[in-house]
Amino acid sequence: MILLSVGTQFPFDRLVRLVDDWAFAQGRTDVMAQVGPSKLHVRAVKPFGLVSPSEFRDLQASAQVTISHAGMGSILTALECGKPIIVMPRDHQRGEHRNDHQVATARKLEHTPGVYVAWDDAQLLDYLGRLHELAGATGASAKAPEAFTLQLKSFIRTG
């Protein structure tokens, strides 16, 4: 199963359309899509609405790969589950978000093992054509290192 996620705040019809067109052309019937508040008509992906964080984690854990906006929740969960994630950041210039923080996130994480950043439609389609080659991260943890949490606690207490 392939999981497509656009997050909960805004539609990301450009990403959904690209994946849906690819899935339709490839005859894929195994693409589940959390499409947010979109009115886009899809032909191949199986859209669903919001689910709880634990349900979404279960979906990511059982997916071969996740395709997502550059939302940290989806990225961190994919890393923790050891699953590859293809990330396409929303483009502020196209009205897909309030600002370009997702571009900054993608730039910061583009060399992280298991994270595959698609900067444009062609690169996304290239990754989709090579799904069997994409590997997930290893060794990611759901918990922060103890040294970090101690430093954070100290900062909170002393300012």
C-alpha positions, 0 to 999 in steps of 0.5 A: 500500500502507498499512503498519500498525505497532504496534512490537515490544514489545506488542500494540496491538489497539485500533489494529489492530482499528480499521484492520482494521474500516476496511479491511474496510468499505472493501474495502481489500486493500492494508493490510500490518500488523506486529501484534506479539505479538497474538492478534487475528483480523483480516479485511482486513489482511495481518499479518506478524511482525517484520522486520529494520530494513532490511526495515521501512524498505523497507516504509515507503518503498514505502507510501502512508502508515504508521499507527503507535503513537507509536514514534520508529523508525516516525516518524523513518523516515516523516519520512526517507522523506517519507511521511505517518504517522498516529500513535495513541499507546498509552494507559497507562490502557488498559494499552497501555504501561508509561507515557504516554511515547507521549502525550508524544511525540505531543504534541511532534510533533503539529505536525510536517509529515507527522505526523498524530496521532489522539488517538481512534478518530474522529480516526483514522477521519477521517484514514483517510477523507482519505488522499489529502490527507495529505502527507509531510515534506520535508527530513528527514534520517537524519543529525543536524546537524553542530553537534549531533553536535559538541556531543554529542561535547564533552559525552561527552568532558567530561561 
